[in-house]
Each structure stands twice: as C-alpha cells, then as structure tokens.
Amino acid sequence: MPRSGLFRLTIMVALCLVTACGLPRSGPSKKEIYAGSVERGGNAHVIYVNDHVARTTNFAPAYGFSNSFRQAATVGADEIRPGDVLGLSIWENVDDGLLTSLGTSSTELTEIQVDSGGYIFVPYAGRIRAAGNTPDQLRNIITERLSSQTPDPQVTVARVAGDGATVSVMGRVTGQGVYPIERPTRNLSSMLARAGGVSIEPEIAVVTVKRGNDSGRVWLTDLYASPANDIALRPGDLIVVEEDQRAFTALGALGGQTRVPLGNEMINAVEAVAMVGGLNTHLADPTGVFVLRDEPESVASRVLGRPVSGAQRMAYVLDLTRPNGLFLARDFLIRDEDTIYVTEAPYVQWNKTISAITGGIASADSVATFGE
C-alpha cells in the first residue's frame, strides 16, 4: 500500500475510535437511561406514562393551614395583655379627693404599661391584675378598690395596643413592621392590608404564618378565595410574604435549557416543553421525552403496583409519536424540582459521526498531500 494510503487509513481508524466515544452531545441517550433502570441493576424506575400513571402522579402538594390555625378563635380586641398601655381617668365625688388636686374633680393617669406579669399599679388601689380582663372589667375592679377610700369614684379605662398584642409582618409587603392586633386587624387578610398589601404579583405570592414551633402557608390568591384560609392572628405571630420558589429544569434537545418558575399554576408536560421553546426539530427524539423526579413513597407504590420503602427515583417516559402520546403528555402534571430531559434522535449522533469522519478524511488528504 502506498505511504499516503496507509496514512489515510490510520487517520480514519483513529477518527472512528474518537467519534465513537467522544462526540459532543446534550446528555445521555435513551439507551443509556434505560441501562440505569432498576431492572438492569440501576437505581431508577423507568416508567412509560399511561392513563394510570398520569392519574396516579397528578397531585400537587397543597399549601394550607393546619386545624390548629383554622380553629383558633379571633383574639378579643379589648382583652388586656402584658405589654399593653392603658390610660385611666378617675373622678371623685368630693372637693378634696385622694387623687385630685384642689379645684379639680378628675385625675388622668396616662401611659400605664401592663408589666410582664400582667399587673399595673394604681395609687390607693394597689397592684391590680390587668391582663386577661377587658377595660370594662378592669374599671369595675379599680372602682371597687377605691370605693373603700373615696365616696362613689368613677373610673374609665382606655386600652392602647402595645407590645403584648402585636404581630410582625415581613418580606414582600409595602410596609414591613410590627403591627398591633386591633379590632380591624384581627385576621390575616386585614393585617396584610394594614401593612400596605404585597409588593409582588399576587399570583406568585406565598404567605407564611409562623406561630411558636408551628407554621403554615397559603397562596395569596387562595387566601382571598377561601374564607377558611383567613385565619385569626395571635400575639407574637410572624407573617412572611415571599415569591414562590417552585420551578422545574429543562435540559436536552429543547428550544432552551433553563430553570423555569412554576408559579401557582398547574402546568402539564406539553405546556412545560412549550415554555422553553418546544422540541428542537433538528435534534430531538419525540419518543424520548423524560420527566425525572424523586417520587414520594405513597405515590411510587401506587405507580409500581407494589409497596416500596422511601422515596423512589422515577424516570417517566413520554412517547409523543404514539396515537395518544400528546394527550398523555397533556394529562401529566409537572411538579416542583422536576427535570424534563429530551434525548437526541439516533440519526443526530450518526450525522455527527459521518461529519467528523468525512471532515477528518479531508484533513487526512491534506496532511497526506503535504507529506508527499
């Protein structure tokens, strides 16, 4: 064999070896994903989507408040609590009273703060338990205490909400701050309005209420749609408004590869693919649309038809070329943290190989000619 022919053959063999394993691609092939299935010794269940699978997997983890939140009664707007500030007015039916000065008939005691134990001090009445009483109940107590020392005292009690009956509102609201629970703001929706409302689009706003070691969250739109979500507030509640962080990831032979926010909508596989520009018509294999997710134990058991232990890795396969493939994709809902991956069509890799070989031959010819 001439020297140039042997050189060309050597180059072609080397190119074949390189192109067989080193050509660029967007990810694993459909065959490689199948090779990682549980049936073949892997750790993922590869499941073709049918009507049963679509129905079984179609649930969205719902936001909402537990019964402890929903069943809590509204806080009495007039109930006095530690930290509240009170104002007392005392009238005495004598010219020279215990508390009044000469020529006056009333005494104003302003900004009396209820201490941490729930008590206040009133001159000549002593230390009085204020917390747990309404202003009217406290008025009767003070009147009774003073009656033994001055004839027919008249007392009024005014309550100003203080540190003992407040909630904190934070996050994506117009006015963050600490707000008192008053008669108009005893529920979640009214307190959000008191803080100026949310500063983001309502469709993507999530409201979280933290109460001690318990917490619950709800979509803002669901808060206004269902009265049961408009829970009564408690002193010390923390209200946080955030933008929804749920999203899915799109990879492979698609119009775009990115992380896509879900919002509070129910998005199916067809819509999810469309959101990133659809299948790449030059690369995509419509029989290899995969949805990868960690499925909860209860759902995985129903999908597989047998009990499993713990969350399971699932690779759901959507074959869009089947007669009902698009319908199944339309019925299959996408969830938070899903990965949509579309494999390349087999001919794409073949074309890359041929292009690499033919391009390599041309290069080899040039090298061989140079060598002669």
Order of alpha helices (4+ residues) and beta strands (2+ residues): alpha-alpha-beta-alpha-alpha-beta-beta-beta-beta-alpha-beta-beta-beta-alpha-beta-beta-alpha-beta-beta-beta-alpha-beta-alpha-beta-alpha-beta-alpha
